[in-house]
Amino acid sequence: MSIEKVRMFLEEKNYDGILLRRRNNFSWVTGGNTNYIVQTMEAGVADWIITPEKAYLVTSKMEERRIVEEECRGLSFPFEVLSVDWYTPVDGLIEEVTSNKRMATDMNYSDWDVVDEELSHYRSVLTEGEQERYRNLCQKAAKAVEETCRELEPGQTENEIEAHLASKVLSSGMSIQVLLVATDERIYRYRHPIPTEKKLERHAMLVLCAEEGGLVANVTRLVYFGELPEELRRNSASVAKIDSVMNAATRVGVTAGDVIVAGVNEYANQGFPDDWKLLHQGGLTGYNSREFLANPETTNQVVVNQAYAWNPSLPGVKSEDTILLTEEGIEFMTHTGEWVYQEVEVDGVTFVRPAVLER
């Protein structure tokens, strides 16, 4: 259970308790439930205070009934509810149960240590139950993107394409952390393109980070109307090779920086030595779209049962899927088997990577 991991953290770091306010940590502790009203805020409307002996749910009376009945029903650990009227700060409740304790927190509160980065080492190692939830989410997210790519039409604006994809995401019970759409020349000009009123002519890129139960699926797909230009076909093959090299390098015991270095070297091999600098290359994922963005100096070690999302890009193309590092190796959780693919061999292993859909 995640609460046991939290208590393990408290013991190992010698804290008397921790205040958890971030949405992803609420989902982590409750096994996939949520505590937010405003989707654009990191904090929710209900907090956890966890000590080695007890757990307290801290919220307002306005939110208490729904949070307790819908988000905390059936939890496997006992907890005490502390609540005040909506117009009264909850700080007094927090102080009542934390006075004279050495406390940590996942976001700024009082003068307590902010330890969310350290907590990510515990949060990112996924249990079997979390892995199963993650697989289901990744399949839903990838299918939503791929279906949209098969359904969009020239003449639609990027905003209309965004709305089409968003309707699939929201109706499937997911929420949106990131949704990017670029068409035609904007794919070449901007590696992080938000949708605009630009109309699709031939070429579209869709990027989605979809959240459900705190976990985040990351996926990119591209579509082209007509015969794919030779340059774009070459770039698609090159970015798939870079992506495959990075995924092959994601092994237990290496650092995330080692993976980036392998990718940087392959960028050079493919004739694009500086393109890795034009967009972050991804990193550890799970209860954040990225727990951290890896660079060549990153020292975080890769651990079994962690999820990663690498996202190399070249002119006109990008390759991104969410992977799980299992005891047996890499599992591409956003691979649906319903797309167009290209095979890439790295050190005798064949990787099946997404190609550009030609329509």
N, C-alpha and C positions, 0 to 999 in steps of 0.2 A: 504493500500500500504506500501511496505517496506520503501520507502523514508520517509513516515510519521513516521514510527518507529524510523528511524535515527534522525529525527528532534525532536521527543519526547525525545530521549536520550540526544540530545544537550541541550534541555531546562532543563531537570531534573538534568543534570550534570554541567550546567552553562558553556558550551563551545560556542564559536562563530562560530565554523565550525569543519569539520572533513575531513581528507584525507583518502580515501579508495583505497588501492592498491591491496589487496588480491583478488585472483580469486573468492573465494567463496562469498566475499562481493559484487563484481561486479554482479555475478549471482543473489544474493539476491535482490539487488536494482533494477535490470532490469527485474525481474520476470522470470529468467531462461536462460538468454543469457550469452555469454562468452567473455572473453577479453584476452585469452592466445594464445601464439604460442608455447612456450616451456612447455611441459606438466609436467615436473618435478620441475618447479619453483612455489613458492607460489604466487608471484606477476605476474600480466599480463602486457600487453602493452598499457593499457589505464586505467587511474585513474579517480575517482570521487572526486571532492571537493564539499561538501554539507554544506550549511549554512541555517539558518532559512528562508532566502528569495530566495536563488538562488541555482542552481546546475551547476557545470562546468565539462565538459568532457575534460580531459587533456591527450594528446597523441602526437605521431609524425605524420607529414604529410604523411609518408610512410604507416601508419596504418589507417589514418583518414577516408578515403572513405569507406573502408569495415566495420569498426567499426560503423560508423554513419548509413550506409545504411542497414547493416545486423543485427547488434547487438543492435542498439538503435532505429530502426524504430518502430514507433507506441507506443513509451513510453507515459505513461499517464501524465508525468510531463515535463515542458519546461526545456531546458538546453542550455548552451552556450559552444561552442567548442573552446578550446585553443590548438594550435598545433605549433610545431617547426619542423625544418628539423631533420632527423633521427640522424645526427651527433652532434646535439646540445642538451645538457641536458634540461629536462623540469623544472628544479628547478626554473629557472627565472620566468616561467609562474606561478608556484605555489606561489612564493613570491609576485608576482604582486597582487594577489587577496586575500592573507591572511595576508598581512602586518598589524601589530598592532592588530591582532586578537588572542584571546585565542583558540588555535587549539589543536585538538586531532588527532590521526592517528591509523590505524590498524596494522602497522608494523613500525619499526624504521625509523624515519625521523626527521632531525634536533634535537632539544631538546624537541619535543612535547611529550605529554603523549601518551603512547601506551595503547589502551583501548579495544583491541579485545576481551579479556576475559569478560569484562563488557558488550560489545556489544552482546556477545553470548546469554545473558539473553533475549534480544529483538529478535535476529535472530532465536532462537530455538523455539519460540512459533509460530507455523505454521498456516497460513491462510487457508481457505477452498481451494483456488486455489493451494496453495503449497501442501496441503494434497493430492489433486487429482493427481498432477504431481508425487508426491512421490509414491502413490499406483501403478501407471503405471510403474514407474521405478522399484519398488521392484518386481513386477510380471515378468518383462522382465529379471531382474537379476537372480531371483530364477529359472525361467524356463531354462535359459541358463546353470546354474549349473546342474540342474536335468537332462536335456537332455544329457549333456556331461557325467554324471555318467551312463546313460543308454547306451551310445554309445562307451565309451572307452573299451579297450580290454587288457587282460594280454599280456605282452611283450612290450607295449608302454612305453616309458620313461616318466618321470614326465614332462620333457620339452615338449614332444609331446602332453601330456594331457593339459598342460598350453596353448599351441598354439591352440589346438582344442577349448578350452573354450574361449580364447581370440578372435578367429574369430567370434564366436557367439556374444560376447559382442560388439565388434567394429562394426560389420555389423548391429547391432540393434540401433546404434546411441549413445551408451554408451561409456564412457572411463574408463580406469582401474586405480584405486588408489592402490589396493592390490590384488594380485592373488597368492595364495599359493597352492602348491600341495605336498602331501607326500604320500608315499606308504609303506605298510608293516611295517618293524621295525622302519622306520623313523617317523611314526606317534607316536610311543611310546617314542622315544628318544628326539624328538624336538616338543615343543608346538607351535613354530613359524617357520615352515619349508618352505624355498623357494625351487622351483623346481630344480631338478638335472637330471643327465643322468641315475639315478637309474630306472630300469625297474619294472613295475608293475607285481607282482606275484598274490596276492589275494585281497589285502586290499588297498583302496585309500581314501584320504580325500581331498576335494576341498573347498577352502575358497575364497570368492570374496567380495571386496568392489568396487562397480561400481558407477560411477558418471554420472549424466546427469542433465544439467541445474543447476549445483552447488550442488544438493542434492546427498546423498550417500546412496546406499542400501548395507546392510551387510548380508551375508548368508553363511552357511557352510552345506555341505552334505557329507555323507560317503557311500561307496559301498564295498561289499565283494563278491568275487566269490566262490561259494560253500556254505556249511552249516555254519552258524555263530557259532564260538566256544562259549561255554557256558559262559566263563569268559567275552568275548566281549559283549554277550547279556546282562549279568548282569550290566556291566559298562554302556552300552547304556541306560538301564532302570534307573540307578542311576543318570547319568548326565541329563537325561530328567526330573527327579524329582527335582534336584537342579535348573535347568533352570525354571521349573514351579513355584517353590517356589519364585525365584527371580522376575519372571514376576507377580506373585500374589501380591508380596510386593510393586510393582511399582504403588503407589496410590498417588493421590493429597495430598500434605501436608507433606508427609514423606520426608526424605532426601535421596539422592543417597547413602549416607553411610549406612542408615538403610537397603536399599536393599542388599548391599554387606554383611552386618552382617547377614541378613537372609540367604543368600547364604552360607556364611562361616559355619553357624550352621548346615545347611543341608549337607554340605560336611562331617562334623563330623558324622552326623546321618547315612550317607551312608558308613562310614568306611574309609573315606579319609580326615582326619582332616587337612592335610598340603598341599593338592594338589592345593588349591586355590592360593597358593604362587607361583606356577610354570608358571602361565600365568595371565596377567591382565584379569579382569572379565567383562570388557566392560564399558559402560557409556552412556551419552547423545550423540545422533547423530543428523543428519540433514544436515547442510551445511559443516560438516566435518565428516570423518568416525567416529571420536569421538571428540566431543567438549571438553570433559575431560574424563580421565580414573578414574573411581570412586574407592575409597578405603574405609575402615571402618570409616575413619575420615572425609570423604567428607560431607560438610554442605549444598551443593546446594539442594534447594528444588525441588521436582517433581511438575510440573505444567501441567495442562490440555493442550492438543494440542502440546505436545512435543513428540519426538521420541527417543526411547532408543534401544540399541542393547547390550544385555548381552551375554556372551560367556563362560560359564563354560566348563571345560574340565577334563577328567579323562584318564587313560591309554587307548590309542587306539580310543578314541571317543571325540567328542566336540559337543555342541549344540549352534546354533546361528541363530537368526532371527531378523529382524527389526520390532519393534512394535511401534504403535501409541497409546498414552493415550488419549482417547476421553471422552466425557461426559458419555458415556455408559460403559466405561471400556477399556480393552486392545484389540487392533486390531492387529493381526499378518499380517503385510503387505506383507511379503515374503512367506506366506502360499498359495500354488497353488492349493491344493486339488488333485494333480496329483502324489504324492509321497507315500511312505509307512510310516505309522504313528503308534504311541503308545499313549494310553490314560493315563493321570496322574491326580489323584485327589488331590487337595489341598484345605483344608477348605471347602469341599463340592462342589467345582467348578472343572469341568473336563477340563483339558488342553489337546489339541491334538498336540503332539510334534513329530518331525521327528525321524524315526528310521533309522537303517542302511539298505540300499537296498541290498538284497541278489540276486545274479544273478547266 
